[in-house]
Structures are given as structure tokens and as C-alpha cells.
Amino acid sequence: MTGILVGVASGDLRMHETLDSFEVAFEHEAALERRRRAQLRQRAVERSQARRIHTTHKRGNVSFGVLLVALAFTVIVVTVIMFETLAWLMA
């Protein structure tokens, strides 16, 4: 009878150690998963910021180009009107 009890106690001990190792492994995997999700979130934030910066620069370059074209057009129109007025006054 004692041999049977020792066998049961030894089996319970091994099962308890196995469950403990499973729990430790599960906690370790959960921690790794949390760290991975945090890294993914951080990378998504960084990509979003990079896209916003790129879009802002692109929009700024286009706006600057439009400004230069408008300025050049204004200079041409004012010059033509000035010479037309000068020609009219001299006539």
C-alpha cells in the first residue's frame, strides 16, 4: 500500500512541476507578446508620423510652386500694363 502511495505522490509532484513549467512558459510567452504588440504600435505611430511629414513637405513644395507661378504671372501682367500705359501716355 505504501508503494502505491509513493507512486501517486511522485506522479502528483511531477504533474505539479509540469503545470508550473507550463505556467512559467505561458507567462513568458504572454510577456513576449505584450512587448511585440507594443513594438508594433510604436512602429505604426512612427510610420504615421513619417507619412504626415512627407505629405506636409509635398504639399509645401506644391504650394511654393504655385506661389512662384502666381508671382511670375503678376510680374508679367504688371510689366505689360506699365509699358502699355507708358506707350499710351507718350502717344
C-alpha positions as CSV (number, residue, x, y, z in Angstrom):
1,M,0.0,0.0,0.0
2,T,2.8,2.4,0.7
3,G,4.4,1.7,-2.7
4,I,1.2,2.8,-4.3
5,L,1.0,6.0,-2.2
6,V,4.6,6.8,-3.0
7,G,3.9,6.3,-6.7
8,V,0.8,8.6,-6.5
9,A,2.7,11.2,-4.6
10,S,5.6,11.1,-7.1
11,G,3.1,11.4,-10.0
12,D,1.4,14.3,-8.4
13,L,4.7,16.0,-7.9
14,R,5.7,15.5,-11.5
15,M,2.3,16.8,-12.7
16,H,2.7,19.8,-10.4
17,E,6.1,20.6,-11.8
18,T,4.8,20.2,-15.3
19,L,1.9,22.6,-14.6
20,D,4.4,25.0,-13.0
21,S,6.6,24.9,-16.1
22,F,3.6,25.4,-18.3
23,E,2.5,28.4,-16.3
24,V,6.0,29.9,-16.4
25,A,6.2,29.3,-20.2
26,F,2.8,30.8,-20.6
27,E,3.7,33.9,-18.6
28,H,6.9,34.2,-20.6
29,E,5.1,34.0,-23.9
30,A,2.5,36.5,-22.7
31,A,5.2,39.0,-21.8
32,L,6.9,38.5,-25.2
33,E,3.5,39.0,-26.9
34,R,2.9,42.2,-25.0
35,R,6.3,43.5,-25.9
36,R,5.8,42.6,-29.6
37,R,2.4,44.4,-29.6
38,A,3.9,47.5,-28.0
39,Q,6.7,47.5,-30.6
40,L,4.1,47.1,-33.4
41,R,2.1,50.0,-32.0
42,Q,5.3,52.2,-31.8
43,R,6.2,51.3,-35.4
44,A,2.7,52.2,-36.6
45,V,3.0,55.6,-34.8
46,E,6.4,56.2,-36.4
47,R,5.1,55.3,-39.9
48,S,2.1,57.6,-39.4
49,Q,4.4,60.5,-38.4
50,A,6.7,59.8,-41.3
51,R,3.7,59.9,-43.7
52,R,2.4,63.1,-42.2
53,I,5.8,64.8,-42.5
54,H,6.2,63.6,-46.1
55,T,2.7,64.8,-47.0
56,T,3.3,68.2,-45.4
57,H,6.6,68.6,-47.3
58,K,5.0,67.6,-50.5
59,R,2.1,70.0,-50.0
60,G,4.5,72.7,-49.1
61,N,6.5,72.2,-52.3
62,V,3.4,72.3,-54.4
63,S,2.2,75.5,-52.6
64,F,5.6,77.1,-53.1
65,G,5.5,76.3,-56.9
66,V,2.0,77.8,-57.2
67,L,3.2,80.9,-55.4
68,L,6.2,81.2,-57.8
69,V,3.9,80.9,-60.8
70,A,1.5,83.4,-59.5
71,L,4.3,85.8,-58.7
72,A,5.8,85.4,-62.2
73,F,2.4,85.9,-63.8
74,T,1.8,89.1,-61.7
75,V,5.2,90.5,-62.7
76,I,4.5,89.8,-66.4
77,V,1.0,91.4,-66.3
78,V,2.2,94.5,-64.4
79,T,5.1,95.0,-66.8
80,V,2.8,94.7,-69.8
81,I,0.3,97.1,-68.4
82,M,3.0,99.5,-67.4
83,F,4.5,99.6,-70.9
84,E,1.1,99.8,-72.5
85,T,0.3,102.8,-70.2
86,L,3.6,104.4,-71.0
87,A,3.1,103.9,-74.7
88,W,-0.4,105.5,-74.4
89,L,0.9,108.5,-72.5
90,M,3.8,109.1,-75.0
91,A,1.4,109.0,-77.9
